[in-house]
Amino acid sequence: MPVRLASFASALAAAAVALLLTVATAVAAVDDIKAIQAKGVLVVGVKADYRPWGFIDPSGAIVGMEIDMAREIADKLGVRLEMVPVTTANRIEFLRQGRIDLILATMSDTPARRQASTVIDPPYYAGGTNILARKSLNFQRWQELRGRRVCALQGAYYNRPVAENWGAIIVAFPGVPEAMIDLLAGNCDAFVQDSSLIASTLVSDPVKWADYEMPMETFGEQAWVMAVSAANREGSFARFLAHLSQDWHRSGHLIALEKKWGIPPSPFLKSMHDKL
């Protein structure tokens, strides 16, 4: 009997600890904005190689459309902005580890990413999948990539369908600059990427990319989303960001930023502005 009582007492104590931890977690989630304001800094995972959403300018500063958005979020919270460059492959892990408070880094909305983080609705942008390729190759159909070396980014969701559906040989790089260098050197026949980035690249430097085009029919449009920790799914920061995203669409602020950074007009932004 004493053994059974001891076991029961241990189980009861463990349950009490679990309950306290659950309550503490819930409180932390509700007060996550206060936690950010208390430390005086918002740490945002951003792209530093994804012109014009996030890239390094000649002075060495990270600038771009998403950087403007991140700065506005920090200003509204009354804290300093700290930016941490992330890649497609590591941004979710940085969020899990607590190294960043927010992902604002051209992240497409997928079920796996929704499970691993708290995705903010509504999305702030959208893009599909296409390729950047030399015009002389005369690509017209995705099936023509079979057996071709195609540059890509590590962790990009479209790598698998391009390889499995059309037989492309994916050569994955950690960042955009490395992939583009390989493409220009002729080591890859194409660079598979978000159609928004490709369109912006062709417009931003028409001389450098004069011999290249985006030839395929864009497929699989995906929304771009901000994300915070999965532990703060019901937190104040997530609610704040959701309201802010709505306001950005309603006011046309994102359309203005798109124009500022020379990004071709997005049908998604127009439709969201009209809707809200």
C-alpha positions as CSV (number, residue, x, y, z in Angstrom):
1,M,0.0,0.0,0.0
2,P,2.8,2.5,0.9
3,V,4.4,1.8,-2.5
4,R,1.1,2.5,-4.3
5,L,0.5,5.7,-2.3
6,A,4.0,6.8,-3.2
7,S,3.4,6.1,-6.9
8,F,0.1,8.0,-6.7
9,A,1.8,10.9,-5.0
10,S,4.5,11.0,-7.6
11,A,2.0,10.9,-10.5
12,L,0.0,13.6,-8.8
13,A,3.1,15.8,-8.4
14,A,4.0,15.2,-12.1
15,A,0.5,16.2,-13.2
16,A,0.7,19.3,-11.1
17,V,4.0,20.3,-12.6
18,A,2.7,19.6,-16.1
19,L,-0.4,21.8,-15.4
20,L,1.8,24.6,-14.1
21,L,4.0,24.4,-17.2
22,T,0.9,24.5,-19.4
23,V,-0.4,27.6,-17.6
24,A,3.0,29.3,-17.8
25,T,3.2,28.6,-21.5
26,A,-0.3,30.0,-22.1
27,V,0.6,33.1,-20.2
28,A,3.8,33.5,-22.1
29,A,1.9,33.1,-25.4
30,V,-0.6,35.8,-24.4
31,D,2.1,38.2,-23.3
32,D,4.6,37.6,-26.1
33,I,4.4,41.3,-27.3
34,K,5.3,42.4,-23.7
35,A,8.3,40.0,-23.7
36,I,9.5,41.6,-27.0
37,Q,9.0,45.1,-25.6
38,A,10.7,44.2,-22.4
39,K,13.9,43.2,-24.1
40,G,13.6,46.2,-26.4
41,V,14.4,44.5,-29.6
42,L,12.5,42.6,-32.3
43,V,14.7,39.9,-34.0
44,V,13.5,39.2,-37.5
45,G,14.8,36.5,-39.8
46,V,15.1,38.1,-43.3
47,K,16.6,37.2,-46.6
48,A,19.9,39.0,-47.5
49,D,20.2,37.5,-51.0
50,Y,16.7,37.9,-52.5
51,R,16.6,41.2,-54.3
52,P,14.5,43.3,-54.0
53,W,12.7,41.8,-51.0
54,G,15.9,41.5,-48.9
55,F,19.4,42.1,-50.1
56,I,22.7,43.9,-49.2
57,D,23.2,47.3,-50.7
58,P,26.6,48.9,-51.6
59,S,26.9,50.3,-48.1
60,G,26.6,46.8,-46.6
61,A,23.1,47.4,-45.2
62,I,20.2,44.9,-45.7
63,V,17.4,46.6,-47.5
64,G,14.3,45.7,-49.5
65,M,10.6,45.5,-49.4
66,E,10.4,42.9,-46.6
67,I,13.0,45.0,-44.7
68,D,10.7,48.0,-44.8
69,M,7.9,45.8,-43.5
70,A,10.1,44.5,-40.6
71,R,11.2,48.0,-39.7
72,E,7.5,49.2,-39.6
73,I,6.6,46.3,-37.3
74,A,9.5,47.1,-34.9
75,D,8.5,50.8,-35.0
76,K,4.9,50.0,-34.1
77,L,6.1,48.0,-31.1
78,G,8.4,50.7,-30.1
79,V,11.5,48.5,-30.2
80,R,14.8,48.3,-32.1
81,L,14.9,46.1,-35.1
82,E,17.6,43.4,-35.3
83,M,17.8,41.4,-38.6
84,V,19.3,37.9,-38.8
85,P,19.9,36.7,-42.4
86,V,18.2,33.3,-42.9
87,T,18.0,30.8,-45.8
88,T,15.1,28.7,-47.0
89,A,16.7,25.7,-45.3
90,N,17.3,27.2,-41.8
91,R,14.6,29.8,-41.1
92,I,12.1,27.5,-39.4
93,E,14.9,26.0,-37.3
94,F,16.0,29.5,-36.2
95,L,12.4,30.1,-35.1
96,R,12.3,26.9,-33.2
97,Q,15.6,27.6,-31.4
98,G,14.4,31.1,-30.3
99,R,17.1,32.8,-32.3
100,I,14.5,34.9,-34.1
101,D,11.0,36.2,-33.1
102,L,9.6,36.4,-36.6
103,I,10.2,35.0,-40.1
104,L,9.7,37.6,-42.8
105,A,11.7,36.0,-45.5
106,T,9.8,35.1,-48.7
107,M,8.4,32.0,-47.0
108,S,5.7,30.2,-49.0
109,D,2.7,28.8,-47.2
110,T,2.8,25.0,-46.9
111,P,1.1,22.5,-44.6
112,A,4.4,21.5,-43.1
113,R,5.4,25.0,-42.3
114,R,2.0,25.7,-40.7
115,Q,2.6,22.7,-38.5
116,A,6.1,23.8,-37.5
117,S,5.3,27.5,-36.9
118,T,2.4,29.9,-36.4
119,V,1.6,31.2,-39.9
120,I,0.1,34.7,-40.0
121,D,-3.1,35.2,-42.0
122,P,-3.7,36.9,-44.3
123,P,-0.6,36.3,-46.5
124,Y,1.2,39.4,-47.6
125,Y,2.3,38.3,-51.0
126,A,2.1,35.4,-53.5
127,G,4.1,33.8,-56.3
128,G,4.2,30.7,-58.5
129,T,7.0,28.6,-59.8
130,N,8.9,29.1,-63.1
131,I,12.5,29.0,-64.4
132,L,15.1,31.5,-65.5
133,A,16.9,30.2,-68.5
134,R,18.9,31.3,-71.5
135,K,16.7,32.2,-74.5
136,S,18.8,30.1,-76.9
137,L,17.7,26.9,-75.1
138,N,14.1,27.7,-76.3
139,F,12.4,26.0,-73.3
140,Q,8.6,25.9,-73.8
141,R,7.3,23.0,-71.8
142,W,8.3,21.7,-68.3
143,Q,8.8,18.2,-69.8
144,E,11.9,19.6,-71.6
145,L,13.7,19.8,-68.3
146,R,14.1,16.0,-68.2
147,G,17.7,15.1,-67.7
148,R,18.7,18.8,-67.4
149,R,20.7,20.2,-64.6
150,V,18.5,22.8,-62.8
151,C,19.8,25.1,-60.2
152,A,17.6,25.5,-57.1
153,L,17.6,26.6,-53.4
154,Q,18.0,24.1,-50.6
155,G,14.7,23.4,-48.9
156,A,12.5,25.0,-51.6
157,Y,9.1,23.3,-51.8
158,Y,9.1,23.2,-55.6
159,N,12.3,21.2,-56.0
160,R,10.5,17.9,-55.5
161,P,7.7,18.4,-58.1
162,V,10.1,19.7,-60.7
163,A,12.3,16.6,-60.2
164,E,9.6,14.0,-59.8
165,N,7.1,15.3,-62.4
166,W,9.5,16.4,-65.1
167,G,12.8,14.5,-64.4
168,A,15.0,17.6,-63.8
169,I,18.3,17.0,-62.0
170,I,18.1,19.4,-59.1
171,V,21.4,21.1,-58.0
172,A,20.5,22.8,-54.8
173,F,22.4,25.8,-53.4
174,P,22.1,27.6,-50.0
175,G,21.4,31.0,-51.5
176,V,20.3,32.8,-54.7
177,P,23.7,34.4,-55.6
178,E,25.4,31.0,-55.7
179,A,22.7,29.5,-57.9
180,M,22.7,32.5,-60.3
181,I,26.5,32.3,-60.6
182,D,26.3,28.7,-61.6
183,L,23.5,29.5,-64.1
184,L,25.5,32.3,-65.7
185,A,28.6,30.1,-65.8
186,G,26.5,27.5,-67.8
187,N,26.8,24.8,-65.2
188,C,23.0,24.7,-65.0
189,D,20.5,24.9,-67.8
190,A,17.9,26.7,-65.7
191,F,17.2,28.2,-62.3
192,V,13.9,27.1,-60.8
193,Q,12.5,29.8,-58.5
194,D,9.5,31.8,-57.4
195,S,8.1,33.6,-60.5
196,S,8.1,36.9,-58.6
197,L,11.8,36.8,-58.0
198,I,12.5,35.9,-61.7
199,A,10.3,38.7,-63.0
200,S,11.9,41.2,-60.7
201,T,15.4,40.0,-61.7
202,L,14.7,40.4,-65.4
203,V,13.4,44.0,-64.8
204,S,16.0,45.1,-62.3
205,D,19.0,44.4,-64.5
206,P,17.9,44.1,-68.1
207,V,21.5,44.3,-69.5
208,K,22.9,41.5,-67.3
209,W,19.9,39.2,-68.1
210,A,19.3,40.3,-71.7
211,D,19.9,36.7,-72.9
212,Y,17.6,35.1,-70.4
213,E,13.8,34.7,-70.0
214,M,11.1,33.1,-67.9
215,P,9.7,30.8,-70.6
216,M,7.4,28.3,-68.8
217,E,3.8,28.5,-67.7
218,T,3.9,29.4,-64.1
219,F,2.4,26.7,-61.8
220,G,1.5,26.2,-58.2
221,E,1.0,29.8,-56.9
222,Q,1.8,29.9,-53.2
223,A,1.1,32.6,-50.7
224,W,4.0,34.2,-48.8
225,V,3.5,34.4,-45.1
226,M,5.0,35.8,-41.9
227,A,5.5,33.3,-39.1
228,V,6.1,33.3,-35.4
229,S,6.8,30.4,-32.9
230,A,4.4,27.5,-32.8
231,A,4.3,28.0,-29.0
232,N,2.7,31.4,-29.5
233,R,-0.1,30.2,-31.8
234,E,-2.7,32.1,-29.7
235,G,-0.3,34.9,-28.6
236,S,-0.7,38.6,-28.8
237,F,2.1,39.0,-31.3
238,A,0.4,36.7,-33.8
239,R,-2.9,38.6,-33.4
240,F,-1.0,42.0,-33.8
241,L,0.6,40.8,-37.0
242,A,-2.7,39.5,-38.5
243,H,-4.3,42.8,-37.9
244,L,-1.3,44.6,-39.4
245,S,-1.3,42.4,-42.5
246,Q,-5.0,43.2,-43.0
247,D,-4.3,47.0,-42.7
248,W,-1.4,46.8,-45.1
249,H,-3.7,45.2,-47.7
250,R,-6.7,47.5,-47.0
251,S,-4.6,50.7,-47.2
252,G,-2.7,49.7,-50.3
253,H,0.6,50.0,-48.4
254,L,2.0,46.8,-49.8
255,I,1.2,47.9,-53.4
256,A,3.1,51.1,-52.6
257,L,6.1,49.2,-51.3
258,E,6.0,46.9,-54.4
259,K,6.2,50.0,-56.6
260,K,8.9,51.6,-54.5
261,W,11.2,48.5,-55.0
262,G,10.5,48.2,-58.7
263,I,8.6,44.9,-58.4
264,P,6.2,44.1,-61.3
265,P,2.6,44.5,-60.1
266,S,1.2,41.5,-58.4
267,P,-2.4,40.3,-59.2
268,F,-2.5,38.9,-55.7
269,L,-1.9,42.3,-54.0
270,K,-4.5,43.9,-56.2
271,S,-7.1,41.3,-55.4
272,M,-6.4,41.5,-51.7
273,H,-6.7,45.3,-51.7
274,D,-10.0,45.1,-53.6
275,K,-11.3,42.5,-51.2
276,L,-10.4,44.3,-48.0
